[in-house]
């Protein structure tokens, strides 16, 4: 078993007073005036770090792809005048060289970069010997192995000032989000790297302003270490991602509404009651597992019976009945229908696996 990675604590490389760390700035640096006016407003909010897109990897070739190196002097002017650190996205070794020449304080790897191990390795090689914080966004698709691999590649280059940015995942399903959060993947990343700082990017999860507070609060409730939010002095005329950017004033109003929760309590009554509730949950979990085990025994018997009668494993009518009825049963018990549907999808996958195993074993035994 490999030893755990040792990350530099967030407060050792990001200068902020209290959790959460707030990183904010425009999706794209569009002019020195736009950047300065936006960041002046953000400094009044005591934002801990500015962000701005210099090189913008866009899906379509005719979309605004940022001003590139032309914008770096604007960034340096704003950084030097306002004395607030700046972070930018990089996707190539050349980006890194140019960003460092202009005093950029932190870098981040975007979702389209994280998805490509060759690209990440080139960046890691370019970072070797450089002491700079690197934040790594999750890949476009829900593949935690790619996210883990990108973090490991950057770490192996000698970078320990690393944070993970959760910006949601693409999906073909129609949802209210631009990129569905899939919070469980970010939580699983924390179980793999317990010490890594985790920052939420609600702007790219939501894709629209009216969802930002809800998602930001959810991230804080899950004990995220920070938020990276897009802000523009005049979002209506933004050259990219106009619908998800907030003015500095609106961002300040949103931040004021967020509730910062404690990670633990020293209240003895709270601790004792919490332990009692957890003990009851543990007991019920064991009962749930016993019921699942009993269900799987019946599934095996079904598989045996199907084999004896030369019937296929998958029965669409039966599956339709289960998928229709179980969420409705759950709804009557005040359970979320989507939650019950997801549970039964997993149960169905395991049921097919079990019956396949039975079929194969029987075939071997009679051959």
C-alpha positions as CSV (number, residue, x, y, z in Angstrom):
1,X,0.0,0.0,0.0
2,X,1.4,3.4,-1.0
3,X,1.9,6.0,1.7
4,X,-0.7,8.8,1.8
5,X,0.1,12.0,-0.1
6,X,1.2,14.9,2.1
7,X,-0.4,18.1,1.0
8,X,0.5,21.6,2.3
9,X,-2.5,22.9,4.3
10,X,-4.6,25.5,2.5
11,X,-4.0,28.2,5.0
12,X,-0.2,27.8,4.5
13,X,-0.4,29.0,0.9
14,X,-3.7,30.9,0.6
15,X,-3.8,33.9,2.8
16,X,-7.3,34.0,4.3
17,X,-8.6,34.6,7.8
18,X,-11.4,32.2,8.2
19,X,-12.9,29.3,6.2
20,X,-14.1,29.3,3.5
21,X,-11.5,30.6,1.1
22,X,-13.1,32.8,-1.5
23,X,-11.7,33.0,-5.0
24,X,-13.6,35.3,-7.4
25,X,-13.2,37.2,-10.7
26,X,-14.4,37.3,-14.3
27,X,-14.7,34.3,-16.5
28,X,-12.5,36.1,-19.0
29,X,-10.1,39.1,-18.7
30,X,-11.7,41.3,-21.4
31,X,-9.8,44.6,-20.9
32,X,-7.7,46.2,-18.2
33,X,-10.6,48.5,-17.2
34,X,-13.1,45.6,-16.9
35,X,-10.6,43.6,-14.8
36,X,-9.7,46.5,-12.6
37,X,-13.3,47.6,-12.0
38,X,-14.4,44.0,-11.2
39,X,-11.5,43.4,-8.8
40,X,-11.9,46.7,-7.1
41,X,-15.4,45.6,-6.2
42,X,-14.2,42.2,-5.1
43,X,-11.5,43.7,-2.9
44,X,-14.2,45.5,-0.9
45,X,-15.7,42.1,-0.2
46,X,-12.3,41.0,1.1
47,X,-12.1,38.2,-1.5
48,X,-9.0,36.2,-0.7
49,X,-7.8,35.6,-4.3
50,X,-8.7,36.9,-7.8
51,X,-9.3,34.6,-10.8
52,X,-9.5,35.5,-14.5
53,X,-9.5,33.5,-17.7
54,X,-6.6,34.3,-19.9
55,X,-6.6,31.3,-22.2
56,X,-10.2,29.9,-22.6
57,X,-10.5,26.4,-23.9
58,X,-13.9,26.5,-25.6
59,X,-16.0,23.7,-27.1
60,X,-16.8,25.6,-30.3
61,X,-13.9,27.1,-32.4
62,X,-15.7,30.4,-33.1
63,X,-16.4,31.1,-29.4
64,X,-14.3,33.7,-27.5
65,X,-11.2,32.0,-26.4
66,X,-9.7,34.7,-24.3
67,X,-7.0,37.3,-25.1
68,X,-4.2,35.1,-24.1
69,X,-0.8,36.7,-23.4
70,X,-2.2,40.1,-24.3
71,X,-4.2,40.0,-21.0
72,X,-1.3,39.1,-18.7
73,X,0.0,42.8,-18.3
74,X,-3.6,43.8,-17.3
75,X,-3.6,41.1,-14.7
76,X,-0.2,42.2,-13.4
77,X,-1.3,45.8,-13.1
78,X,-4.4,44.9,-11.1
79,X,-2.5,42.4,-8.9
80,X,0.3,44.9,-8.1
81,X,-2.1,47.8,-7.4
82,X,-4.7,45.9,-5.3
83,X,-2.2,43.6,-3.6
84,X,-4.4,40.5,-3.9
85,X,-3.0,37.2,-5.3
86,X,-4.2,36.1,-8.8
87,X,-4.9,32.6,-10.2
88,X,-5.2,31.7,-13.9
89,X,-6.0,28.5,-15.8
90,X,-3.1,26.9,-17.7
91,X,-3.3,24.1,-20.3
92,X,0.3,24.0,-21.7
93,X,3.9,24.4,-20.5
94,X,4.0,27.7,-22.5
95,X,1.0,29.0,-20.5
96,X,2.9,28.3,-17.3
97,X,6.1,30.1,-18.5
98,X,4.1,33.2,-19.5
99,X,2.0,33.3,-16.4
100,X,5.0,33.1,-14.1
101,X,6.7,35.9,-16.0
102,X,3.8,38.2,-15.0
103,X,3.8,37.1,-11.3
104,X,0.7,34.9,-11.3
105,X,0.4,33.5,-7.8
106,X,-1.6,30.2,-8.4
107,X,-2.5,28.0,-11.3
108,X,-5.4,25.8,-12.1
109,X,-6.0,22.9,-14.5
110,X,-9.3,23.0,-16.2
111,X,-11.7,20.0,-16.8
112,X,-10.6,19.6,-20.4
113,X,-7.0,19.3,-19.3
114,X,-7.6,16.9,-16.4
115,X,-9.3,14.5,-18.8
116,X,-6.0,14.0,-20.8
117,X,-3.2,12.3,-18.9
118,X,-0.6,13.2,-21.6
119,X,-1.5,16.9,-21.2
120,X,-1.4,16.7,-17.4
121,X,2.1,15.0,-17.5
122,X,3.4,17.7,-19.8
123,X,2.3,20.3,-17.3
124,X,3.7,18.3,-14.4
125,X,7.0,18.1,-16.1
126,X,7.0,21.9,-16.7
127,X,6.2,22.5,-13.0
128,X,9.0,20.4,-11.7
129,X,11.2,22.6,-9.4
130,X,8.6,25.4,-9.2
131,X,7.0,26.2,-5.9
132,X,3.5,27.4,-6.8
133,X,0.0,26.3,-5.8
134,X,-1.9,24.2,-8.3
135,X,-5.7,23.7,-8.2
136,X,-7.0,20.7,-10.3
137,X,-10.6,20.6,-11.6
138,X,-12.4,17.4,-11.9
139,X,-12.5,16.0,-15.5
140,X,-15.5,16.7,-17.8
141,X,-16.9,13.2,-17.3
142,X,-17.5,11.5,-14.0
143,X,-14.3,9.5,-14.0
144,X,-12.7,9.8,-10.5
145,X,-9.6,7.8,-11.6
146,X,-8.7,10.6,-14.0
147,X,-9.1,13.2,-11.3
148,X,-6.9,11.1,-8.9
149,X,-4.4,10.5,-11.6
150,X,-4.0,14.2,-12.4
151,X,-3.5,15.0,-8.7
152,X,-0.9,12.3,-8.4
153,X,1.0,13.5,-11.5
154,X,1.2,17.0,-10.2
155,X,2.2,15.8,-6.8
156,X,4.9,13.6,-8.2
157,X,6.4,16.7,-9.9
158,X,7.2,18.0,-6.4
159,X,4.1,20.2,-5.9
160,X,2.5,19.8,-2.5
161,X,0.4,23.0,-2.6
162,X,-2.5,21.3,-4.3
163,X,-6.3,21.8,-4.1
164,X,-9.1,20.0,-5.9
165,X,-11.8,22.0,-7.6
166,X,-15.2,20.4,-8.0
167,X,-17.0,21.9,-11.0
168,X,-19.5,19.2,-11.8
169,X,-19.8,16.7,-14.6
170,X,-21.3,16.6,-18.1
171,X,-24.3,14.4,-18.6
172,X,-26.8,13.7,-21.4
173,X,-29.6,13.8,-19.0
174,X,-31.7,17.0,-18.8
175,X,-31.2,18.7,-15.4
176,X,-31.4,22.2,-14.0
177,X,-27.6,22.3,-13.8
178,X,-25.0,23.1,-16.5
179,X,-22.9,20.3,-15.0
180,X,-24.5,17.9,-12.5
181,X,-22.7,18.1,-9.1
182,X,-22.5,14.4,-8.4
183,X,-21.4,15.3,-4.9
184,X,-20.6,11.7,-4.0
185,X,-17.6,11.7,-6.4
186,X,-16.0,14.7,-4.7
187,X,-16.7,13.0,-1.3
188,X,-15.0,9.9,-2.6
189,X,-12.0,11.9,-3.7
190,X,-11.7,13.2,-0.1
191,X,-11.8,9.6,1.2
192,X,-8.9,8.9,-1.2
193,X,-7.0,12.1,-0.3
194,X,-8.3,13.1,3.2
195,X,-5.8,16.1,3.5
196,X,-6.5,17.7,0.1
197,X,-8.3,21.0,0.2
198,X,-11.6,20.8,-1.7
199,X,-13.0,23.9,-3.4
200,X,-16.4,24.1,-5.1
201,X,-17.0,25.9,-8.4
202,X,-20.7,26.7,-8.2
203,X,-20.5,28.9,-11.4
204,X,-19.8,25.9,-13.7
205,X,-22.0,23.6,-11.8
206,X,-25.0,25.9,-12.1
207,X,-24.5,27.8,-15.3
208,X,-27.0,30.4,-14.1
209,X,-27.0,32.9,-11.3
210,X,-30.2,31.9,-9.5
211,X,-28.8,28.5,-8.4
212,X,-25.4,29.8,-7.1
213,X,-26.5,30.3,-3.5
214,X,-28.1,26.9,-3.2
215,X,-25.1,25.1,-4.5
216,X,-22.6,27.2,-2.6
217,X,-24.5,26.5,0.7
218,X,-24.5,22.7,-0.1
219,X,-20.8,22.8,-0.6
220,X,-20.2,24.5,2.8
221,X,-22.6,22.1,4.5
222,X,-20.4,19.3,3.1
223,X,-17.4,21.0,4.7
224,X,-15.7,22.2,1.5
225,X,-12.7,24.5,2.1
226,X,-13.5,27.2,-0.4
227,X,-15.5,28.6,-3.3
228,X,-14.3,29.8,-6.7
229,X,-17.0,32.0,-8.2
230,X,-17.2,34.0,-11.4
231,X,-17.9,37.7,-11.1
232,X,-18.0,40.5,-13.7
233,X,-18.6,44.2,-13.3
234,X,-21.3,44.0,-15.9
235,X,-22.3,40.4,-16.6
236,X,-24.8,41.3,-19.3
237,X,-22.0,42.3,-21.7
238,X,-19.6,39.5,-20.7
239,X,-17.9,37.9,-23.7
240,X,-18.2,34.4,-22.1
241,X,-20.5,32.7,-19.6
242,X,-22.6,35.8,-19.0
243,X,-25.5,33.9,-17.4
244,X,-23.5,32.5,-14.5
245,X,-21.5,35.6,-13.5
246,X,-22.5,37.9,-10.6
247,X,-21.6,41.5,-10.1
248,X,-19.3,42.1,-7.1
249,X,-22.3,43.7,-5.3
250,X,-24.5,40.6,-6.0
251,X,-21.7,38.3,-5.0
252,X,-21.4,40.1,-1.7
253,X,-25.1,39.8,-1.0
254,X,-25.0,36.1,-1.8
255,X,-21.9,35.5,0.5
256,X,-23.7,37.3,3.3
257,X,-26.6,34.9,3.1
258,X,-24.4,31.8,3.4
259,X,-24.3,29.9,6.7
260,X,-20.8,28.8,7.9
261,X,-21.3,25.7,10.0
262,X,-19.0,24.2,12.6
263,X,-17.1,21.0,11.8
264,X,-17.7,19.7,15.3
265,X,-19.2,20.7,18.6
266,X,-17.9,20.4,22.2
267,X,-21.4,20.4,23.6
268,X,-21.7,17.2,25.7
269,X,-25.5,16.9,25.2
270,X,-25.1,17.3,21.5
271,X,-22.3,14.7,21.3
272,X,-24.2,12.1,23.4
273,X,-27.5,12.5,21.5
274,X,-25.6,12.3,18.2
275,X,-24.0,9.0,19.3
276,X,-27.4,7.6,20.3
277,X,-28.8,8.5,16.8
278,X,-25.8,7.0,15.1
279,X,-26.1,3.8,17.1
280,X,-29.7,3.5,15.9
281,X,-28.6,4.1,12.3
282,X,-25.9,1.4,12.7
283,X,-28.5,-1.1,13.9
284,X,-30.9,-0.3,11.0
285,X,-28.0,-0.6,8.5
286,X,-27.4,-4.1,9.7
287,X,-31.0,-4.9,9.2
288,X,-30.9,-3.4,5.7
289,X,-28.0,-5.6,4.8
290,X,-29.7,-8.7,6.2
291,X,-32.7,-7.9,4.1
292,X,-30.6,-7.4,1.0
293,X,-28.8,-10.7,1.6
294,X,-32.2,-12.4,1.9
295,X,-33.3,-10.8,-1.3
296,X,-30.2,-11.9,-3.2
297,X,-30.8,-15.5,-2.0
298,X,-34.2,-15.3,-3.6
299,X,-32.6,-13.8,-6.8
300,X,-30.3,-16.9,-6.9
301,X,-33.3,-19.2,-6.7
302,X,-35.0,-17.2,-9.5
303,X,-31.9,-17.7,-11.5
304,X,-31.9,-21.5,-10.9
305,X,-35.5,-21.7,-11.9
306,X,-35.0,-19.7,-15.1
307,X,-32.1,-22.0,-16.0
308,X,-34.1,-25.1,-15.5
309,X,-36.9,-23.7,-17.7
310,X,-34.5,-22.2,-20.3
311,X,-35.7,-18.6,-19.7
312,X,-33.6,-15.5,-20.2
313,X,-32.2,-13.6,-17.2
314,X,-33.5,-10.2,-18.2
315,X,-37.2,-9.8,-18.2
316,X,-38.2,-6.3,-19.4
317,X,-41.8,-6.5,-18.1
318,X,-40.6,-7.4,-14.6
319,X,-38.0,-4.6,-14.6
320,X,-40.6,-2.1,-15.8
321,X,-42.9,-3.2,-13.0
322,X,-40.1,-2.8,-10.3
323,X,-38.8,0.5,-11.7
324,X,-42.4,1.9,-11.7
325,X,-43.7,0.6,-8.4
326,X,-40.7,0.9,-6.0
327,X,-40.3,4.7,-6.3
328,X,-44.1,5.0,-5.8
329,X,-43.9,2.8,-2.7
330,X,-41.0,5.0,-1.4
331,X,-42.9,8.2,-2.1
332,X,-45.7,7.0,0.2
333,X,-43.1,6.5,2.9
334,X,-41.8,10.1,2.3
335,X,-38.7,8.9,0.5
336,X,-37.3,10.7,-2.6
337,X,-38.5,8.9,-5.7
338,X,-35.2,9.5,-7.6
339,X,-33.2,8.2,-4.6
340,X,-35.3,4.9,-4.6
341,X,-35.0,4.6,-8.4
342,X,-31.2,4.8,-8.1
343,X,-31.1,2.2,-5.4
344,X,-33.1,-0.2,-7.5
345,X,-31.0,0.4,-10.5
346,X,-28.0,-0.8,-8.4
347,X,-30.0,-3.8,-7.0
348,X,-31.0,-4.7,-10.5
349,X,-27.4,-4.7,-11.8
350,X,-26.4,-7.0,-8.9
351,X,-29.4,-9.2,-9.5
352,X,-28.3,-9.7,-13.1
353,X,-24.8,-10.4,-12.0
354,X,-26.0,-13.0,-9.5
355,X,-28.3,-14.8,-12.0
356,X,-25.5,-14.7,-14.6
357,X,-23.2,-16.4,-12.1
358,X,-25.9,-19.0,-11.4
359,X,-26.4,-19.7,-15.2
360,X,-22.6,-20.0,-15.8
361,X,-22.1,-22.3,-12.8
362,X,-25.0,-24.6,-13.9
363,X,-23.6,-24.7,-17.5
364,X,-20.2,-25.8,-16.2
365,X,-21.7,-28.4,-13.9
366,X,-23.8,-30.0,-16.7
367,X,-21.2,-29.8,-19.5
